[in-house]
Amino acid sequence: MGLLITYIACLIVGQALTITIGLSIDRFYSAAISLPISLFLYFTMFWVAWKVAVRLTEPKAENVSPPSGG
């Protein structure tokens, strides 16, 4: 459940960035340039958010000392 919540949170932040970048490009350049860049960022953000969410929620490795030989 934690992975899903983290994924959705990362996705919301990422899509907000995508919208900001797309609107900035649209304002300073043109809609013809903004549309393909926005679509590329929109779909890429699903993959990036998944990778970030998995990395954030992966179990931490414990420092286990090796057994002492005797």
C-alpha positions, -999 to 999 in steps of 0.1 A, spaced: 0 0 0 29 23 8 43 18 -27 10 28 -43 7 60 -22 43 69 -29 38 64 -66 7 86 -67 25 113 -47 55 112 -71 31 112 -101 12 143 -88 45 162 -83 58 150 -117 27 159 -136 26 193 -120 62 198 -133 51 186 -167 22 211 -168 45 239 -157 71 231 -183 45 227 -211 28 260 -203 62 278 -201 71 265 -235 37 274 -249 40 309 -236 76 316 -248 76 296 -280 46 281 -297 19 254 -292 34 234 -320 65 229 -300 48 226 -266 24 198 -276 50 170 -284 72 180 -255 43 179 -231 31 146 -244 65 131 -241 69 144 -206 34 133 -196 40 96 -205 77 96 -194 66 108 -159 46 76 -153 78 56 -157 100 80 -137 75 82 -109 74 44 -107 112 41 -106 113 68 -79 85 52 -58 102 18 -60 135 33 -49 119 52 -20 100 22 -7 125 -6 -11 134 -24 21 166 -11 37 194 -36 39 204 -44 75 240 -45 85 244 -81 95 278 -91 106 291 -123 91 292 -152 115 326 -156 132 343 -188 122 355 -209 150 
